[in-house]
Amino acid sequence: MLAVGFVSFWEYRVPLSQIVLGLALSAPVALFIGRDAMRRQRRAFFRAQRDAAAEQFRTIFERSPVGIALLDRGGAVVEANAGVGAMLETPSTRVVAAGDPEFAALVAGRVNLYRFERRATRNDGSALWAEITISPVGDGRHGPVAAIAMLQDVTERRAADASLRYAATHDALTALPNRLEFIRRLNAVITGQGGGNYAVLYVDLDGFKAVNDGHGHLFGDHVLAVAAQRIRKATRSGDLVARFHGDEFGLLLAGLERMQLAGAVADRIQEELGTPITFDGRSVVVAPSIGIVTGARGYARAEDVLRDADAAMYEAKSRGGSCSVTFETSGCG
């Protein structure tokens, strides 16, 4: 037997089968307790992750200089940050119009992104353009928020884009459309007007090179600017006047009831430019040679119209200038 102070295992005479059964029963209980603890740990971990993400989003939402708005399923603003408040006159203003089909498609899950630009009003009353990008938030069924909108002020960018487009289509000196823009709009008229009730005038200023060489480019630029104004004055309000290059201008007279009106416009240009142009105490007269082409010839391309108008203009020059010639006709004035 074992020494005093110790109980002999054999004195209890526990059957081996009971020992085995006890061990078998205790293992699942321990496993269950272990798994439950792991589940609680995972839940606590994900809860902490979710809370951290929510706190991070709240920080970004409140501090971002970009406007952020939370929208409900109808597109109404649920909450907006300070960026929206600084951008818009009324932060609670709807970001999207009621019943907007694109927004409805986003909320329904048919599209993942909705981006557009809209005109709005700043707090100081000035106008701005905002680029709005909207993304869905979940399925929208577990809370009032269905989408998140990011608003960015793109007024300066749009102004820069407009400035570039203007520079690409207009002459810097006279502010008139340039040759490329004239061709674009003439092609649109040719395509849209099967009747050909339009006319093109090609205007060249006689003796301008001598004026430019004799008086300098500053004087020459002034003459061109004034000539552009006077040509514009001789036309109807809907007519297009463009500066092609140098001292050459083009006119597009669309919607003519009578082709004779083209000759009347040419006569008014002759009259306007017959008055001396004065600059820095010096005066010059730059009479025009004008070539005229009518759409009745059935042109298909703007380039062909300008080719013939240019030929008519050179015919006017060859006859002494200061007159107008219609393509394939004779006589000046």
C-alpha positions in Angstrom: 0.0 0.0 0.0 0.9 3.6 -0.5 2.3 5.7 2.4 0.0 7.4 4.9 -1.4 10.7 3.7 -2.2 9.2 0.3 -5.3 7.3 -0.8 -4.7 4.2 -2.7 -6.4 4.3 -6.1 -7.0 0.6 -5.8 -9.0 1.1 -2.6 -11.9 2.7 -4.6 -12.0 -0.1 -7.0 -13.3 2.2 -9.9 -14.0 0.1 -13.0 -12.0 0.9 -16.0 -15.1 1.2 -18.1 -16.3 4.1 -16.0 -13.0 5.9 -16.3 -13.1 5.6 -20.1 -16.8 6.8 -20.2 -15.9 9.9 -18.2 -13.2 10.8 -20.4 -15.4 10.3 -23.5 -18.1 12.6 -22.1 -15.9 15.3 -20.9 -14.1 15.8 -24.3 -17.2 17.2 -26.3 -18.1 19.5 -23.4 -14.6 21.0 -23.4 -14.8 21.3 -27.2 -18.2 23.1 -27.0 -16.9 25.5 -24.4 -13.8 26.2 -26.5 -15.8 26.8 -29.7 -18.2 29.1 -27.9 -15.3 31.1 -26.5 -13.9 31.4 -30.0 -17.2 32.6 -31.4 -17.4 35.2 -28.8 -13.9 36.3 -29.6 -14.7 36.5 -33.3 -17.8 38.5 -32.6 -15.9 40.9 -30.4 -13.2 41.2 -33.0 -15.6 42.0 -35.9 -17.6 44.3 -33.7 -14.4 46.2 -32.9 -13.5 46.3 -36.6 -16.9 47.6 -37.5 -16.8 50.2 -34.8 -13.3 51.3 -35.9 -14.5 51.5 -39.5 -17.5 53.5 -38.5 -15.4 55.9 -36.5 -13.0 56.3 -39.4 -15.8 57.0 -41.8 -17.3 59.5 -39.3 -13.9 61.3 -39.1 -13.6 61.4 -42.9 -17.2 62.5 -43.3 -16.8 65.4 -40.8 -13.3 66.6 -41.8 -13.2 66.0 -45.6 -13.1 69.2 -47.7 -15.0 67.3 -50.4 -18.8 67.5 -50.0 -20.3 64.2 -48.8 -24.0 63.6 -48.5 -25.9 60.5 -47.4 -29.1 59.9 -49.4 -32.2 57.9 -48.8 -33.9 55.7 -51.4 -35.7 58.7 -52.9 -32.6 60.7 -53.2 -33.3 63.1 -50.4 -30.4 64.2 -48.2 -30.3 62.3 -44.9 -27.1 64.0 -43.7 -24.5 66.2 -45.2 -21.0 67.2 -44.1 -19.5 70.7 -43.7 -18.0 70.4 -47.2 -21.5 70.3 -48.7 -22.5 73.2 -46.4 -19.6 75.3 -47.7 -20.4 74.5 -51.3 -24.1 74.9 -51.5 -26.4 77.7 -50.4 -28.8 75.2 -48.8 -27.1 71.9 -47.8 -30.4 70.2 -47.5 -31.1 70.8 -51.2 -31.7 67.6 -53.1 -28.6 66.3 -54.8 -30.7 64.4 -57.4 -34.1 65.3 -58.7 -37.1 63.4 -57.5 -37.8 60.5 -59.7 -34.4 60.5 -61.4 -34.3 57.2 -63.3 -30.5 56.9 -63.1 -30.6 57.2 -59.3 -33.5 54.7 -59.2 -31.4 52.2 -61.2 -28.5 52.7 -58.8 -30.6 52.0 -55.7 -32.2 49.0 -57.4 -28.7 47.6 -58.0 -28.8 47.8 -61.8 -25.8 50.1 -61.9 -22.9 50.6 -59.5 -22.1 54.3 -60.1 -23.9 57.5 -61.1 -21.8 60.5 -62.1 -23.1 63.8 -63.4 -22.5 67.6 -63.2 -25.1 70.2 -62.1 -25.2 73.9 -61.7 -25.8 75.1 -58.1 -25.5 78.2 -55.9 -22.9 78.9 -53.3 -23.5 80.5 -49.9 -22.5 83.9 -51.3 -25.0 83.6 -54.1 -22.5 83.0 -56.8 -22.9 80.1 -59.3 -20.9 76.9 -59.3 -20.7 73.6 -61.1 -20.6 70.5 -58.9 -19.5 67.1 -60.1 -21.6 64.5 -58.2 -20.6 60.9 -57.9 -23.1 58.6 -56.2 -22.5 55.0 -55.0 -25.0 52.6 -53.4 -24.7 51.7 -49.7 -25.7 48.1 -49.0 -29.2 47.2 -50.1 -30.9 50.2 -48.5 -33.2 48.0 -46.4 -31.4 48.2 -43.1 -31.6 51.9 -42.5 -32.6 55.2 -44.1 -29.3 55.6 -46.0 -29.3 54.0 -49.5 -26.5 55.9 -51.2 -23.5 58.2 -50.6 -22.8 61.2 -52.8 -19.5 62.9 -53.3 -19.7 66.5 -54.4 -16.7 68.4 -55.9 -16.6 72.0 -57.1 -15.5 71.8 -60.7 -16.3 75.4 -61.7 -12.7 76.3 -62.4 -12.1 73.2 -64.4 -15.2 73.8 -66.5 -14.1 77.4 -67.0 -10.6 76.3 -68.1 -12.2 73.7 -70.5 -14.5 76.4 -72.0 -11.5 78.7 -72.4 -9.6 76.1 -74.3 -12.6 75.3 -76.5 -13.1 79.0 -77.2 -9.4 79.4 -78.1 -9.6 76.4 -80.4 -12.5 77.8 -82.3 -12.0 81.6 -82.2 -9.6 84.2 -83.4 -7.8 86.0 -80.5 -7.5 89.4 -82.2 -11.0 89.8 -83.5 -12.9 87.4 -81.2 -14.6 86.0 -84.3 -14.9 82.3 -85.0 -11.9 80.9 -86.9 -11.8 78.9 -90.2 -12.2 75.5 -88.5 -15.3 76.6 -86.7 -16.6 78.2 -89.9 -16.2 74.9 -91.8 -17.9 73.0 -89.0 -20.9 75.2 -89.0 -21.0 75.4 -92.8 -21.0 71.6 -93.0 -23.9 71.5 -90.5 -25.9 73.9 -92.8 -25.1 71.9 -95.9 -26.2 68.7 -94.1 -29.3 70.2 -92.6 -30.5 72.3 -95.6 -31.3 70.2 -98.6 -32.7 73.3 -100.4 -29.3 75.0 -100.4 -30.7 78.4 -99.4 -27.5 79.8 -98.1 -24.6 81.8 -99.4 -20.9 82.2 -98.5 -18.9 85.4 -98.9 -15.1 85.3 -99.0 -13.7 88.8 -98.1 -10.1 90.0 -98.6 -8.9 93.5 -97.7 -7.2 95.1 -100.6 -3.8 96.6 -99.9 -3.7 95.4 -96.3 -0.1 94.1 -96.7 1.1 97.5 -97.7 -0.7 99.0 -94.7 0.8 96.4 -92.3 4.4 96.8 -93.8 4.2 100.6 -93.9 2.6 101.4 -90.5 3.6 98.4 -88.4 1.8 95.4 -87.0 0.2 97.3 -84.1 -1.5 99.6 -86.7 -2.4 96.5 -88.8 -4.0 94.7 -85.9 -6.1 97.8 -85.2 -7.2 97.9 -88.9 -8.2 94.2 -88.8 -10.1 94.6 -85.5 -12.1 97.6 -86.8 -12.7 95.9 -90.2 -14.1 92.8 -88.4 -16.5 95.1 -86.5 -17.7 96.8 -89.6 -18.2 93.5 -91.5 -20.2 92.2 -88.6 -22.3 95.4 -88.6 -23.1 94.9 -92.3 -24.6 91.4 -91.7 -27.9 90.2 -90.2 -28.0 89.1 -86.5 -28.0 85.4 -87.4 -25.2 85.5 -89.9 -21.8 84.0 -89.1 -18.7 86.1 -89.6 -15.3 84.4 -89.2 -11.7 85.4 -89.6 -9.8 82.8 -91.7 -6.2 84.2 -91.5 -4.4 87.4 -92.2 -6.8 89.8 -93.8 -9.3 87.2 -95.0 -12.8 86.8 -93.6 -15.7 84.5 -94.3 -19.4 85.0 -94.0 -22.1 82.4 -93.9 -25.6 83.7 -94.7 -28.1 80.9 -93.9 -31.8 80.8 -94.5 -31.9 83.2 -97.4 -35.3 83.8 -98.9 -33.7 85.3 -102.0 -30.1 84.7 -103.2 -29.9 88.4 -104.2 -29.7 89.2 -100.4 -26.0 87.9 -100.6 -25.2 90.7 -103.0 -26.9 93.2 -100.8 -24.8 92.2 -97.8 -21.6 92.5 -100.0 -22.7 96.0 -101.0 -23.1 97.0 -97.3 -19.6 95.6 -96.6 -18.2 97.7 -99.4 -19.9 100.8 -97.9 -18.8 100.1 -94.3 -15.1 99.5 -95.3 -15.1 102.5 -97.6 -14.8 104.8 -94.6 -11.2 105.4 -93.5 -9.9 103.6 -90.4 -7.9 105.9 -88.1 -5.3 105.0 -85.5 -2.6 107.1 -83.8 -3.3 110.1 -86.1 -3.1 108.1 -89.3 -6.0 107.0 -91.6 -6.2 104.3 -94.2 -8.9 102.7 -96.4 -8.9 99.0 -97.0 -11.6 98.3 -99.6 -12.6 94.6 -99.9 -12.6 92.1 -102.7 -15.5 89.7 -102.2 -16.2 86.3 -103.7 -19.8 85.0 -103.4 -21.0 81.4 -103.7 -24.6 80.2 -103.2 -25.7 76.8 -102.0 -28.0 76.5 -105.0 -25.0 74.7 -106.7 -25.7 71.7 -104.5 -22.4 71.4 -102.6 -21.7 68.4 -100.4 -18.6 69.7 -98.5 -17.7 73.0 -96.9 -14.2 72.8 -98.4 -15.7 72.9 -101.9 -17.8 75.9 -101.1 -14.7 77.8 -99.8 -12.6 76.7 -102.8 -15.1 78.4 -105.2 -15.7 81.4 -103.0 -11.9 81.9 -102.9 -11.7 81.7 -106.6 -14.4 84.3 -107.0 -12.6 86.6 -104.6 -9.4 86.4 -106.6 -11.4 87.1 -109.8 -12.7 90.3 -108.0 -9.1 91.2 -107.2 -8.0 90.6 -110.8 -10.6 93.1 -111.9 -9.1 95.9 -109.8 -10.6 95.0 -106.4 -13.1 96.9 -104.3 -15.9 94.8 -105.9 -17.7 91.5 -105.5 -18.0 88.6 -107.9 -20.4 85.6 -107.8 -18.8 82.3 -108.8 -19.2 81.6 -112.6 -20.8 85.0 -113.3 -19.2 88.1 -114.9 -19.0 91.7 -113.9 -18.1 93.5 -110.6 -20.3 95.6 -108.4 
